[in-house]
Amino acid sequence: MKNILTLFGVLIILFSCKTETQDLDKTENVITYNKPLISDFSEVIIKTPRNIPKMSAVSPNGDKITVNSQYLTYNNKPWIPSYGEFHYQRYPAEYWEDALLKMKAQGFDGVSAYVLWILHEEIEGEWDFTGSNDLRRFIKLCQKHDLKFYARIGPWVNGECRNGGHPDWLVKRLGNPKNPFGNSGRGGKLRTMAPEYLASVDILFQKLAEQMKGLYWKYGGPIYAIQLDNEFSHHVSKGSPALMDWEKETAIKYGMDVPLYSVTGWADAPYTQDNTIPSYGSYADYFWIPADAKHVPEAFSFSIYRASNDVNTELSDGAKESEGIQTSYDSNPYLTCETGIGMDMAYHRRTNLDNFDNGALSLVELGSGANGIGYFMNVGGNNPKGKLTYMNRDIESGANDNGVISRDFQAAIGEFGQVRKSFHEYPVQLNFMTDFGEYLAPCKTFVPTELDELKGFKLGQTNKLQRAIRTDGKTGFVFVNNHVKLETAYQFNNIQFKIKLKNETLTIPEKAITVPVDSYFYWPFNLTLQQTTIKYASAQPILHLKESNTYVFFQNEGINAEFALDNTTLETVTANNAKVSKQSETTKIDITQAGLNCYFNVKQKNGETVRFIVLSQKQAKQLYKNNDKLYLSNAEVIKFNNVNNTIEVVSENTQNSVWVYPSNTIVNLATSKDGLFDKFEVNFEKQEVPITIKETQDGKSLTFKNRSNNRKVNNKIARPLDSVWHKGTVVEFSFPKGIPSNLNDVRVIVDYKASALRFYKNGEFKYDNYYNGNKWDLSTKHLLSDYNSDMKLELKFIPLQPKDAIYIDGVYWPDLDKTENVLKVNGITTIPVYSKNYKLK
């Protein structure tokens, strides 16, 4: 294990959690526990966290953000911020607002973004803050829609960008003279305290400050956090945080005064305590390791260890407990900047993530103690072509060969604005962080001894139920993840949690349950909401609607939902689609049918009534919260524009439904009643968009040499020379009846199996896609808004050769022992995307 920066000071949290070894019975893919899973928190003591000096700011209207050693506070209440990564420079400026409204609908309260220096100053002294480089306009759009902004200003950011964001002129001048472009924008005097480098960064910060002037939190703007540089790891920093400290000092010199300054904390990156906060991350799969490397999906295991020698929150070697780790962690809140809800692809390693991967990973990060989560990437995009070069990171730069143009990252909101299944994993988690964060943030994470990495447990083993508990010794949440990737998944039977607290022992739930494969959840215990105390619930909390005084939960699929309420402050409990039984100390509610008409009302002794709605898991993954109202829909996405007071329904389906609670919010629209919800239909007249396809060249038998980094160790191949693409299979396509202008978009779905494709428009290379097992969808709105019948549109495919050293979604291609090339175009079709706007009351 690498040395960990040990920080000495007041120990904020003292804890002791005892767990018992569990007896297991195992059959094929089923594991049965023979007794409850016991955790002892009877001796846990939580002390008041320490405020970090000079990390606080108050807006003109009195909204205050403060950073302490365990969490952030918003107006003096514990707060768990969420910020989705969106690279404004990689997305068409005319569609920024559309993507931001989708993020707002997801439940994000903030946006984070790298600043790619090379795009702002590709040619020395020629600054560009126009179009997709208009940083100020982007931040003001965030402000317009009440989204906070986390500026990741570099100067070096990585981001799979050319030179890590450093301009070519800077790399040529200050990089390693022997090979200035051979180390991804590092080496030589780059990223050092060399005066020449600092002088250039000083100008960059001055220019960025001009764009951000007046938009900081203290002035009523959305900018509340700044990240300095990125991945200033030990082999770059040589253990000194001097550059980071200089960058902060320089940022402040130019007016970048915010309540939170951060740096990335993995790979032993140094930082100065109380000057910057280290932040972390994790990913479900990696594109940067060798194609034949066996990847252990550690990110699906809970761990209090925040970073090791790579971008993950776990140790990779089952390290023993190290003196100083806990003291270090108790001095800083656990923040992330790269909770990987997406993953780029390299030519040699084609990752493929689904909604379960992304939803489980972020839940594990939260359960592992994160008190501020940066979701990377939430919005995909593309590298714009520069005046001098493409902006991709290439194999010649000593790293990986990512796509030339595409930067989709398999994000929740794709490179063309398409909303994917992963999008709908996050409203339940993000709204929970907003509405229940004040209860969760003060809770410390405890991992059972049998799973504790710091006690020698090797992460990624799936034959034990992955779990953690966050608690302050009184209130808490049980976190469970039973989704894994690239490993055997097990069903766990006879699961019951026994939680020993100082004055009581809770058994959750009353009867043991089965935890199905792909299930992940968190359940509360001793959670007091107003005057109602939930002793425990085997249902997942989502959000709170203040005006209707309603709390919304959902029943995890395959698990019975039940609630036990403390009788002390209750008068009566009435329910629908639930069974209520009053016992001596608690009132138990067993959910009989979760859904739109499942609820129980709690009349408290103070005379107020609180309602609890329990949705099904499917319904929960279709929900939105806007202006204290709850919406559900089976459409692709609903966007709310609270500035224009409108709602837009976007869908590929011609028939869609929208449910609203507690009552209809749409002007002049008739609704029907469906349980507690008002329901209305959003239907579209079906449109066909014909497409003509013609194969003009068969390139299946093409043989070619892939480029390579030519290393004996950690060898990686890269895409072939540009000339090769013109020798592969070529398919021309056109739209004989044109592209209708009344649609939201028309997607061209390319169903193929080959190594990769490129899209050419009138002979010009416009886009690319590396095959990872998925279909590729091209947006005509983004790429063909100027379409006419004279255009020549081509897709050029190159085959997978039997010995290509490529990883595709868990499979090392040469291991399949193919005897001939693989290149097949199964079909190219169109899908219309419909939309309709409504006025909100």
Buried (B, 14 or more C-beta within 10 A) or exposed (E): BBEBBEBEEEEBBEBEBBBBEBEBEEEEEEBBBEEBBBBBBBEBEBEEBBEBEEBBBBBEEEEBBBBBBBBBBBEEEBBBBBBBBBBBBBBBBEBBBBBBBBBBBBBBBBBBBBBBBBBBBBEEEEBBBEEBBBBBBBBBBBBBBEBBBBBBBBBBBBBBBBBBBBBBBBBEBBBBEEEBBBBBBBBBBBBBEBEEBBEBBBBBBBBBBBBBBEBBBBBEBBBBBBBBBBBBBBEBBEEBBEBBBBBBEBBBEBBBBBBBBBBBBBBBBBBBBBBBBBBBBBBBBBBBBBBBEEBBBBBBBBBBBBBBBBBBBBBBEBBEEBEEBBBBBBBBBBBBBBBBBBBBBBBBBBBBBBBBBBBBBBBBBBBBBBBBBBBBBBBBBBBBBBEEEBBBBBBEBBBBBBBBBBBBBBBBBBBBBBBBEBBBBBBBBBBBBBBBBBBBBBBBBBBBBBBBBBBEBBBBBBEBBBBBBBBBBBBBBBBBBBBBBBBEBBBBBBBBBBBBBEEEEBBBBBEBBBBBBBBBBBBBBBBBBBBBBBBBBBBBBBBBBEEBBBBBBBBBBBBBBBBBBBBEBBBEBEBEBBEBEEEEEBBBBBBEEBBBBBBBBBBBEEEEEBBBBBBBBEBBBBBBBBEEBBBBBBBBBBBBBBEEBBBBBBBBBEEBBBBBBBEBBBEEBEBEEBBBBBBBEBEBEEEEBEBEEEEEBEBBEBEBEBBBBEEEEEBBBBBBEEEBBBBBBBBBBBBEEEBEEEBBBBBBBBBBBBBBBBBBBEEEBBBBBBBBEEBBBBBBBBBBEEBEEEEEBBBBBBBBBBEBBBBBBBBBBBEEEBEEBBBBBEEBBBEBBBBBEBEBE
